[in-house]
Amino acid sequence: MSGNKTLLITGVSSGFGRALAGEALASGHRVIGTVRSEQAKAEFEALKPGSAIARVLDVTDFEAIDRVVADIEASAGPIDVLVNNAGYGHEGVMEESPLADMRRQFDVNVFGAVAMMKAVLPAMRARRRGHILNITSMGGFITMPGITYYCGSKFALEGISEALGKEVKPFGIHVTAVAPGSFRTDWAGRSMVRSPRSIPDYDALFDPIRTAREEKSGKQLGDPVKAARAMLAVIDSDHPPAHLLLGSDALALVRAKLSAIEEEIGAWETLTTSTDG
């Protein structure tokens, strides 16, 4: 499925979305990006007039998504690739974090992504081609204390991506979950939402994690431009993967998790099989 394509990328104002849009435009693709304001729309379209097109859309405005996607298909033509990039990180110990924070996290990271997928699928299915990339996280495979709601949202998106891929494969549509490790984006800085601390019992566990994250912000190993190029390689592939990790840190941590799961399964195997009738 090589050649120039039309990409619909959510959240192109910063981070992976902006990096991917820039690399895609430089490679000759056309990019329709969702932004949150008219000013951001003007800034994005100035990147490459005619090839960079922006639409003001909040992915939690579920009522508007179908209309905006239909308008894009009518005015800009078929969407070849949807990239669900819009998302944010929530930091907070679960016991301290209100349920409203969890709802917001899932509205953006899960429900918004699913609503976008549901909007593009009918036309992709009719054309018998298309590719959906969902930007998840290594936090959709591994977990760490203090980002419980975030990990939950990314585990959900990983599972939805994998199952959807099996549903739409007969129609020539590919679904790839892209799970980055630590990259130099605003994820741990300006973009992160933090629940206030309230329970001293968690200080010893959580405070060093928060401090390390704040000190590392902006100095992470991962280069967003190189991540964008990796995503373009996946988009150009005729046989893209269902899951793609980005970054050597993600690779090491996920491999360690898989190894630990295998070990634990083995340790409890007798009890596991004892329930067969």
HUVENUR-V239322 format. One record per residue. RES is the residue in one letter. PSI is psi in degrees with one decimal (999 if undefined). OMEGA is omega in whole degrees, -180 to 180 (NA if undefined). Layout:
{{RES PSI OMEGA} {RES PSI OMEGA}}
This chain:
{{M 44.1 -178} {S 179.7 -177} {G 174.7 -178} {N 136.8 -175} {K 167.6 171} {T 118.8 -179} {L 134.2 170} {L 113.5 -177} {I 124.8 177} {T 138.7 176} {G 64.7 -176} {V 8.6 -176} {S -20.2 -178} {S 175.1 172} {G -142.9 -178} {F -36.5 -178} {G -45.9 179} {R -42.4 -180} {A -44.8 -179} {L -42.2 178} {A -45.0 -179} {G -46.2 180} {E -38.6 180} {A -42.7 178} {L -41.1 179} {A -26.6 -180} {S 0.0 177} {G 2.4 177} {H 162.1 172} {R 139.2 -176} {V 124.3 169} {I 118.9 -176} {G 142.0 174} {T 138.9 -180} {V 173.3 -175} {R -5.6 -177} {S 162.0 178} {E -34.9 178} {Q -44.3 179} {A -33.7 177} {K -48.2 -179} {A -41.6 -180} {E -41.7 -179} {F -45.4 -177} {E -22.6 178} {A -16.6 180} {L -43.0 180} {K 84.7 -176} {P 132.0 -179} {G -34.8 180} {S -26.7 177} {A 112.7 -178} {I 133.7 -179} {A 149.1 173} {R 133.4 177} {V 117.4 -178} {L 130.4 170} {D 122.0 -175} {V -8.3 174} {T -0.4 174} {D 74.6 -171} {F -30.8 -180} {E -30.2 -174} {A -21.4 -170} {I -49.1 -179} {D -41.9 -179} {R -44.3 -179} {V -43.6 180} {V -40.8 177} {A -39.7 178} {D -40.3 178} {I -47.1 -180} {E -37.4 -178} {A -37.8 -173} {S -33.9 -175} {A -10.1 179} {G -176.1 -174} {P 138.6 174} {I 116.5 -180} {D -37.3 -174} {V 129.4 170} {L 128.7 174} {V 109.5 177} {N 94.1 -178} {N -27.9 -177} {A 128.4 -179} {G 170.9 178} {Y 166.0 179} {G 136.5 173} {H 126.8 177} {E 129.9 178} {G 137.5 173} {V 138.3 -172} {M -45.0 -177} {E -27.2 -178} {E -12.4 -170} {S 122.8 -179} {P 151.4 177} {L -29.9 179} {A -34.3 178} {D -36.5 178} {M -43.2 180} {R -44.1 180} {R -43.1 179} {Q -44.8 -180} {F -33.1 177} {D -45.0 -179} {V -54.8 -170} {N -26.5 -176} {V -62.4 -175} {F -39.9 178} {G -44.0 180} {A -43.1 -180} {V -41.8 179} {A -39.9 177} {M -43.2 180} {M -44.2 -180} {K -30.9 -179} {A -36.1 -177} {V -19.9 -173} {L -42.0 -178} {P -44.4 -179} {A -39.4 177} {M -41.9 -179} {R -40.4 179} {A -36.1 -180} {R -13.4 -177} {R 36.6 174} {R 158.7 179} {G 164.0 -180} {H 132.2 176} {I 126.2 173} {L 123.9 175} {N 118.7 178} {I 108.9 180} {T -118.4 -178} {S 157.6 169} {M -20.0 174} {G 2.5 169} {G -0.5 176} {F -46.9 -180} {I 163.0 177} {T 158.3 171} {M 147.5 -179} {P 144.7 176} {G -8.4 173} {I 44.1 -173} {T -48.9 -179} {Y -39.4 179} {Y -49.7 179} {C -42.1 178} {G -42.5 -179} {S -37.0 -178} {K -33.7 171} {F -42.1 180} {A -46.2 -178} {L -35.1 175} {E -47.6 -178} {G -41.6 179} {I -43.0 180} {S -47.0 -176} {E -45.1 -180} {A -42.0 178} {L -39.1 179} {G -37.0 179} {K -31.7 -180} {E -36.7 -172} {V -4.0 179} {K -39.9 180} {P -16.1 -178} {F 11.8 179} {G 17.9 180} {I 130.3 179} {H 145.5 174} {V 124.4 180} {T 126.2 172} {A 118.6 -178} {V 117.1 -174} {A 96.4 179} {P 152.7 168} {G -138.3 -180} {S 121.6 -179} {F 159.8 180} {R 72.3 174} {T -174.9 178} {D 7.1 -172} {W -47.9 -176} {A -2.2 -178} {G -110.1 -174} {R -33.3 -173} {S -15.6 -173} {M 136.2 175} {V 130.2 -176} {R 127.7 174} {S 140.4 -180} {P 144.8 176} {R 145.0 -178} {S -14.9 -175} {I 107.6 -176} {P -26.2 -180} {D -28.6 -176} {Y -3.2 -174} {D -46.3 -174} {A -36.2 180} {L -46.0 -165} {F -38.4 -174} {D -44.3 178} {P -33.3 179} {I -45.5 179} {R -44.3 -179} {T -45.8 -180} {A -40.5 -179} {R -42.9 -179} {E -37.5 -180} {E -32.1 -177} {K -18.4 -175} {S 126.0 -178} {G -11.0 -179} {K 15.6 -177} {Q 158.3 -177} {L -37.7 -170} {G 137.6 178} {D 115.2 -178} {P -32.0 179} {V -40.6 177} {K -34.1 175} {A -42.3 179} {A -42.5 179} {R -36.5 177} {A -40.4 179} {M -38.0 177} {L -35.7 177} {A -38.8 177} {V -42.4 179} {I -34.3 -180} {D -11.1 -176} {S 141.5 175} {D -21.0 -180} {H 69.4 -176} {P 154.7 -179} {P 156.8 174} {A -31.0 179} {H 136.6 175} {L 120.5 173} {L 144.9 176} {L 120.8 177} {G 139.1 -179} {S -27.3 177} {D -43.3 177} {A -43.3 -179} {L -48.9 -178} {A -43.7 -177} {L -39.9 -180} {V -40.6 177} {R -40.6 179} {A -39.4 179} {K -46.5 -180} {L -38.5 179} {S -41.4 179} {A -38.5 178} {I -44.3 180} {E -41.7 180} {E -43.7 -179} {E -40.3 177} {I -44.3 180} {G -41.5 -178} {A -30.1 -176} {W 14.3 -174} {E -39.9 -178} {T -43.7 179} {L -39.3 180} {T -47.2 -175} {T -9.1 -178} {S -12.2 -175} {T -4.7 179} {D 139.5 -174} {G 999 NA}}
